[in-house]
């Protein structure tokens, strides 16, 4: 009923999952009447949790929204957060779209072509490629042209796609590995490590006759195409550091990414030599980054919180719900707060509609507290967005922008995507302004 196979593409361990959507298939009224089955999904999710892979590719014949309501809920809540790319068939119009869940990055759903189709569909096929260094997945659709007797490219879609897993080490370890590259990489190693770990997200951006420090998406405003390429290649190192099996040391991973790291450090060194104001600001950023990269200043994470994070990382929502309920009664305020956050996350991924509604209520209570943190707003935004509460999701982004000087890169990224999906121009402009987009 379900299939899992682990393959290696270069150094990258890939998991391939096959699900059978044709169990109840048999006539022309299959839409919303077919099933995959709870148990096959539960079993395959358990296998994925125990595997060591960087990318999960799912294969399903029918579109997920053709599943019966109860089965689609299981699919969406259990399997979708674990799947990075979903290939499906049956409807053979070219399509690439993002499928969202409350607890993870979106899954990229790609429709297959038809090798032998009826007249309403042209014969077609697709080639899907993934570039880990660019964090991108590209789908090219080829359609048969009966006049020329050849297949021609009909459309090309490119979407961002991050590898799963974690870099084996935090800012201190990344900084130490970069230092061994020497030269300007050593000189700026704390700042480079903070950028790669996303502890700091603002980057140098040349604008006119000056260099500013702003969010990385502001690079679109610069006319320096060479530097834009250098910066993009460096930021993609975040993904490249994941493109190894677990037992590959961090030092080896950093060394494999030496060229984009050196190119970026050489470029910002050049900026600092010609722009005194930028040089001063860069020194300040390095000083801040050095605090994150100093092992002596890094506190050990509370064991209770680390345990909940481990359950979340393994997508064990039932176990997380149980343990979060227990830790809510802990004596430490930070543990109680984290337990409420993790309980919200567990309930948001439940098959029970009432529990999913409860997840919104729990997080709404947290954002009203005087000591609410930015992660509360991020999680509250995510669960409201998943539940279809568009207006409330927008309000939470605006409130977070007003209350906090710093928003995590992931929050900014998904909020920007949300503004584009909903056509919310004013929210997009507000996010751009916060990101440091310069005005002419």
C-alpha positions as CSV (number, residue, x, y, z in Angstrom):
1,X,0.0,0.0,0.0
2,X,3.0,2.3,0.5
3,X,6.6,2.1,-0.6
4,X,9.9,3.7,0.7
5,X,13.3,3.6,-0.9
6,X,16.5,5.5,0.0
7,X,18.8,6.5,-2.8
8,X,22.0,8.6,-3.0
9,X,22.4,11.3,-5.6
10,X,26.0,12.3,-5.2
11,X,26.4,12.9,-1.4
12,X,22.7,13.6,-0.9
13,X,20.5,10.9,0.6
14,X,17.0,11.0,-1.0
15,X,13.9,9.3,0.2
16,X,11.3,8.2,-2.4
17,X,7.8,7.4,-1.2
18,X,5.1,5.7,-3.3
19,X,1.4,5.8,-2.2
20,X,-1.4,3.9,-3.8
21,X,-4.4,6.2,-4.5
22,X,-6.2,3.7,-6.7
23,X,-7.6,1.4,-3.9
24,X,-11.2,2.6,-4.4
25,X,-10.8,3.7,-8.0
26,X,-13.2,2.3,-10.5
27,X,-15.5,4.6,-12.4
28,X,-15.9,8.2,-13.6
29,X,-16.9,9.4,-10.1
30,X,-13.6,9.0,-8.4
31,X,-13.1,12.6,-7.4
32,X,-13.5,13.0,-3.6
33,X,-14.2,9.2,-3.4
34,X,-10.8,7.6,-3.4
35,X,-8.5,6.7,-0.5
36,X,-4.9,6.0,0.4
37,X,-5.7,4.8,3.9
38,X,-4.8,5.9,7.3
39,X,-2.5,3.0,8.2
40,X,-0.3,3.2,5.0
41,X,0.2,6.9,5.7
42,X,1.0,6.3,9.4
43,X,3.4,3.5,8.6
44,X,5.3,5.4,5.9
45,X,5.6,8.5,8.2
46,X,7.2,6.3,10.8
47,X,9.7,5.0,8.3
48,X,10.5,8.5,7.2
49,X,11.1,9.6,10.8
50,X,13.7,6.8,11.2
51,X,15.4,7.5,7.9
52,X,18.4,9.9,7.3
53,X,17.4,11.7,4.2
54,X,17.6,15.4,3.0
55,X,14.8,15.3,0.5
56,X,11.5,13.3,0.4
57,X,9.9,12.8,-3.0
58,X,6.4,11.5,-3.0
59,X,4.6,9.8,-5.9
60,X,0.8,9.6,-6.0
61,X,-1.4,8.9,-9.1
62,X,-4.4,11.1,-8.2
63,X,-4.4,14.7,-7.0
64,X,-4.6,14.9,-3.1
65,X,-7.8,16.8,-3.3
66,X,-9.5,13.8,-4.9
67,X,-9.2,11.9,-1.7
68,X,-12.2,11.4,0.6
69,X,-12.4,14.1,3.2
70,X,-11.2,12.0,6.2
71,X,-8.4,10.6,4.1
72,X,-7.2,13.9,2.8
73,X,-7.1,15.2,6.3
74,X,-4.7,12.4,7.3
75,X,-2.7,13.0,4.1
76,X,-2.5,16.8,4.8
77,X,-1.8,16.6,8.5
78,X,0.6,13.6,8.6
79,X,2.3,13.1,5.2
80,X,2.4,16.5,3.7
81,X,4.7,18.1,6.4
82,X,7.2,15.3,5.6
83,X,7.1,15.6,1.8
84,X,9.2,18.1,-0.1
85,X,8.2,17.2,-3.7
86,X,5.0,15.5,-4.7
87,X,4.6,14.0,-8.2
88,X,1.1,13.2,-9.2
89,X,-0.7,12.3,-12.4
90,X,-4.3,11.6,-13.6
91,X,-5.0,15.2,-14.6
92,X,-2.4,16.0,-17.2
93,X,-2.5,19.8,-17.5
94,X,1.0,21.2,-16.6
95,X,0.9,22.5,-13.0
96,X,3.4,23.4,-10.3
97,X,2.0,24.6,-7.0
98,X,2.8,24.8,-3.3
99,X,0.8,22.8,-0.7
100,X,1.0,24.2,2.8
101,X,0.9,22.7,6.3
102,X,1.1,24.3,9.7
103,X,4.4,22.9,10.8
104,X,6.8,22.9,7.8
105,X,7.9,24.5,4.6
106,X,5.4,24.0,1.7
107,X,5.5,20.9,-0.4
108,X,6.1,21.4,-4.1
109,X,3.3,19.5,-6.1
110,X,4.1,18.7,-9.7
111,X,1.7,17.3,-12.2
112,X,3.0,14.7,-14.7
113,X,2.3,14.8,-18.4
114,X,0.7,12.0,-20.5
115,X,2.7,9.8,-22.8
116,X,-0.4,8.7,-24.7
117,X,-3.4,11.0,-24.3
118,X,-6.9,11.6,-25.6
119,X,-7.4,14.6,-27.9
120,X,-8.3,17.0,-25.1
121,X,-4.7,16.6,-23.8
122,X,-1.6,16.8,-25.9
123,X,1.1,14.1,-25.4
124,X,3.5,15.5,-23.0
125,X,6.2,14.8,-20.4
126,X,8.2,16.8,-17.8
127,X,11.8,16.9,-16.6
128,X,12.2,18.0,-13.0
129,X,15.7,19.0,-11.8
130,X,16.9,20.1,-8.4
131,X,19.9,22.3,-7.7
132,X,20.9,22.1,-4.0
133,X,23.4,24.9,-4.4
134,X,20.7,27.2,-5.7
135,X,17.9,25.8,-3.4
136,X,15.7,25.5,-6.5
137,X,13.6,22.9,-8.2
138,X,12.8,23.4,-11.9
139,X,10.1,21.7,-13.9
140,X,10.2,21.8,-17.7
141,X,7.1,20.6,-19.5
142,X,7.4,19.3,-23.1
143,X,4.3,19.0,-25.3
144,X,4.1,17.1,-28.6
145,X,3.8,19.3,-31.7
146,X,2.1,17.3,-34.4
147,X,3.2,19.8,-37.2
148,X,6.9,19.4,-36.5
149,X,6.7,15.9,-35.1
150,X,8.8,16.9,-32.1
151,X,8.3,17.7,-28.4
152,X,8.8,21.3,-27.5
153,X,9.0,23.2,-24.2
154,X,5.6,24.5,-23.3
155,X,6.4,26.0,-19.9
156,X,9.1,26.1,-17.3
157,X,8.4,26.6,-13.6
158,X,11.1,27.3,-10.9
159,X,10.4,27.2,-7.2
160,X,12.6,27.5,-4.1
161,X,13.2,24.2,-2.3
162,X,15.3,23.8,0.9
163,X,16.8,20.5,2.0
164,X,15.6,19.1,5.3
165,X,17.9,18.4,8.2
166,X,20.1,20.5,10.3
167,X,23.7,21.8,9.9
168,X,25.9,19.8,12.4
169,X,26.8,22.7,14.6
170,X,25.7,26.2,15.5
171,X,27.4,29.6,14.9
172,X,30.5,28.8,17.0
173,X,31.2,25.6,15.0
174,X,30.5,27.2,11.7
175,X,32.7,30.2,12.6
176,X,35.6,27.8,13.5
177,X,35.3,25.9,10.3
178,X,35.3,29.1,8.2
179,X,38.3,30.5,10.0
180,X,40.3,27.6,8.6
181,X,39.8,28.9,5.1
182,X,42.0,31.8,6.0
183,X,42.2,35.2,4.3
184,X,39.1,37.5,4.3
185,X,37.0,34.4,5.2
186,X,38.9,34.3,8.5
187,X,38.6,38.1,9.0
188,X,34.8,38.1,8.7
189,X,34.2,34.6,10.0
190,X,31.8,35.6,12.9
191,X,29.6,37.6,10.5
192,X,29.7,34.9,7.8
193,X,28.8,32.2,10.4
194,X,25.9,34.3,11.7
195,X,24.5,34.8,8.2
196,X,24.8,31.1,7.3
197,X,23.0,30.1,10.5
198,X,20.4,32.8,9.9
199,X,21.2,34.3,13.3
200,X,21.7,37.5,11.4
201,X,19.9,38.1,8.1
202,X,20.9,41.5,6.9
203,X,23.6,41.7,4.2
204,X,25.7,44.4,2.4
205,X,23.9,45.8,-0.6
206,X,25.5,48.4,-3.0
207,X,23.0,51.1,-3.8
208,X,24.1,54.1,-5.8
209,X,27.4,55.4,-4.5
210,X,27.1,53.8,-1.1
211,X,26.8,50.4,0.5
212,X,23.9,49.7,2.9
213,X,23.1,46.7,5.1
214,X,19.6,45.4,4.5
215,X,17.6,42.2,4.1
216,X,18.9,40.0,1.3
217,X,15.9,40.4,-1.0
218,X,16.8,44.1,-1.3
219,X,19.6,42.9,-3.7
220,X,16.9,43.1,-6.4
221,X,17.2,46.9,-6.1
222,X,20.9,47.0,-7.0
223,X,22.3,47.3,-10.5
224,X,25.5,45.4,-9.5
225,X,24.7,42.1,-11.2
226,X,28.1,40.6,-10.4
227,X,27.7,41.2,-6.6
228,X,24.1,40.0,-6.7
229,X,25.4,36.7,-8.1
230,X,28.1,36.5,-5.5
231,X,25.6,37.2,-2.7
232,X,23.1,34.6,-4.0
233,X,25.8,32.0,-4.2
234,X,26.9,32.6,-0.7
235,X,23.4,32.5,0.8
236,X,22.8,29.2,-1.0
237,X,25.6,27.8,1.0
238,X,23.0,27.4,3.8
239,X,21.4,24.7,1.6
240,X,24.7,23.3,0.4
241,X,25.8,22.6,3.9
242,X,22.9,20.2,4.3
243,X,23.7,18.3,1.1
244,X,25.7,15.6,2.8
245,X,25.1,12.5,4.8
246,X,24.9,12.9,8.5
247,X,28.4,11.5,9.3
248,X,30.1,14.2,7.1
249,X,32.0,16.6,9.4
250,X,31.1,20.3,9.3
251,X,34.7,21.2,8.4
252,X,34.5,19.1,5.2
253,X,31.2,20.6,4.3
254,X,32.5,24.2,4.7
255,X,35.6,23.3,2.7
256,X,33.5,22.0,-0.2
257,X,31.7,25.4,-0.2
258,X,35.0,27.4,-0.1
259,X,34.6,29.2,-3.4
260,X,31.3,31.0,-2.7
261,X,32.3,31.8,0.9
262,X,35.7,33.3,-0.2
263,X,34.1,35.2,-3.1
264,X,31.6,36.9,-0.7
265,X,34.2,37.7,2.0
266,X,36.5,39.2,-0.7
267,X,33.7,41.3,-2.0
268,X,32.6,42.8,1.4
269,X,36.3,43.4,2.2
270,X,36.4,45.5,-1.0
271,X,33.3,47.4,0.0
272,X,34.8,48.2,3.4
273,X,38.0,49.6,1.8
274,X,36.1,52.1,-0.3
275,X,33.2,53.1,2.0
276,X,34.1,54.3,5.5
277,X,30.6,54.4,6.8
278,X,29.9,50.8,5.7
279,X,33.2,49.7,7.2
280,X,32.1,51.1,10.6
281,X,28.7,49.5,10.4
282,X,30.3,46.2,9.3
283,X,32.6,46.2,12.3
284,X,29.6,46.7,14.5
285,X,27.8,43.7,12.9
286,X,30.9,41.6,13.4
287,X,31.0,42.5,17.0
288,X,27.4,41.4,17.5
289,X,28.0,38.2,15.5
290,X,31.0,37.4,17.7
291,X,28.8,37.1,20.7
292,X,26.8,34.4,18.9
293,X,30.0,32.7,17.9
294,X,31.6,32.6,21.3
295,X,31.1,29.1,22.8
296,X,31.6,30.5,26.3
297,X,28.5,32.7,25.9
298,X,26.3,29.9,24.5
299,X,24.0,28.6,27.2
300,X,23.0,25.0,27.2
301,X,19.3,24.6,26.2
302,X,16.9,23.4,28.8
303,X,16.5,19.6,28.6
304,X,12.7,19.9,28.7
305,X,12.6,22.3,25.8
306,X,15.2,20.2,23.8
307,X,13.0,17.1,24.3
308,X,9.9,18.9,22.9
309,X,11.9,20.2,19.9
310,X,13.1,16.6,19.2
311,X,9.5,15.4,19.1
312,X,8.6,18.2,16.7
313,X,11.6,17.5,14.5
314,X,10.4,13.9,14.2
315,X,6.8,15.1,13.5
316,X,5.6,12.9,16.4
317,X,2.6,15.0,17.0
318,X,0.8,12.5,19.3
319,X,3.9,12.2,21.5
320,X,4.5,15.9,21.4
321,X,0.9,16.6,22.6
322,X,1.3,14.3,25.5
323,X,4.7,15.6,26.7
324,X,3.7,19.3,26.1
325,X,0.6,18.8,28.3
326,X,2.9,17.4,31.0
327,X,5.5,20.2,30.7
328,X,2.8,23.0,30.9
329,X,2.9,22.3,34.7
330,X,6.6,22.8,34.9
331,X,8.0,25.2,37.5
332,X,10.2,27.1,35.0
333,X,8.3,29.9,33.1
334,X,10.3,29.4,30.0
335,X,9.5,25.7,29.9
336,X,5.8,26.4,30.4
337,X,5.8,28.9,27.6
338,X,7.6,26.6,25.3
339,X,5.2,23.8,26.2
340,X,2.3,25.9,25.2
341,X,3.9,26.7,21.9
342,X,4.6,23.0,21.2
343,X,1.1,22.0,22.3
344,X,-0.2,24.4,19.8
345,X,2.0,22.9,17.1
346,X,1.0,19.4,18.0
347,X,-2.7,20.2,17.9
348,X,-2.4,22.1,14.6
349,X,-1.2,18.8,13.1
350,X,-4.0,16.7,14.6
351,X,-6.6,14.8,12.6
352,X,-9.2,16.1,15.0
353,X,-10.9,19.3,13.8
354,X,-11.6,20.5,17.3
355,X,-7.9,20.1,18.3
356,X,-6.9,22.2,15.2
357,X,-9.3,24.9,16.3
358,X,-7.9,24.6,19.9
359,X,-4.4,25.2,18.5
360,X,-5.5,28.7,17.3
361,X,-7.1,29.5,20.6
362,X,-3.9,28.5,22.6
363,X,-1.6,30.6,20.4
364,X,-4.0,33.6,20.4
365,X,-3.8,33.6,24.2
366,X,0.0,33.6,24.0
367,X,0.3,36.6,21.7
368,X,-1.9,38.6,24.1
369,X,0.6,38.1,27.0
370,X,2.8,41.1,28.0
371,X,5.9,38.9,27.5
372,X,4.9,37.4,24.2
373,X,7.8,36.8,21.9
374,X,8.1,37.0,18.1
375,X,8.0,33.2,17.8
376,X,4.5,33.4,19.3
377,X,3.4,35.7,16.5
378,X,5.0,33.5,13.9
379,X,3.3,30.4,15.1
380,X,0.0,32.1,15.5
381,X,0.3,33.5,12.0
382,X,1.1,30.0,10.7
383,X,-1.9,28.2,12.3
384,X,-4.3,31.0,11.3
385,X,-3.0,30.9,7.7
386,X,-3.4,27.1,7.6
387,X,-6.9,27.3,9.0
388,X,-7.8,29.9,6.2
389,X,-8.1,32.9,8.6
390,X,-6.6,35.3,6.1
391,X,-7.5,38.5,7.8
392,X,-6.2,37.4,11.2
393,X,-3.0,36.1,9.6
394,X,-2.4,39.6,8.1
395,X,-3.1,41.3,11.4
396,X,-0.5,39.2,13.1
397,X,2.2,40.1,10.6
398,X,1.4,43.8,11.0
399,X,1.4,43.5,14.8
400,X,4.7,41.7,14.8
401,X,6.3,44.3,12.6
402,X,5.1,47.0,15.0
403,X,6.1,45.3,18.2
404,X,9.5,43.8,17.3
405,X,12.7,45.3,15.8
406,X,13.7,41.9,14.5
407,X,11.7,39.2,12.7
408,X,13.2,35.8,12.0
409,X,14.2,35.2,8.3
410,X,11.7,32.4,8.1
411,X,8.8,34.6,9.3
412,X,9.7,37.3,6.8
413,X,10.0,34.7,4.0
414,X,6.6,33.1,4.6
415,X,4.9,36.5,5.3
416,X,6.2,37.8,2.0
417,X,4.9,34.7,0.2
418,X,1.5,35.2,2.0
419,X,1.3,38.8,0.8
420,X,2.0,37.7,-2.8
421,X,-0.6,34.9,-2.7
422,X,-3.3,37.1,-1.3
423,X,-2.4,40.1,-3.5
424,X,-1.9,42.2,-0.4
425,X,0.2,45.0,-1.9
426,X,0.3,47.2,1.3
427,X,1.5,44.3,3.4
428,X,4.2,43.5,0.8
429,X,5.3,47.1,0.8
430,X,5.4,47.1,4.6
431,X,7.6,44.0,4.7
432,X,9.9,45.5,2.0
433,X,10.2,48.7,4.1
434,X,11.2,46.7,7.2
435,X,13.7,44.7,5.2
436,X,15.5,47.9,4.4
437,X,14.4,48.4,0.8
438,X,15.9,51.8,-0.2
439,X,13.7,54.5,-1.7
440,X,14.7,56.4,-4.7
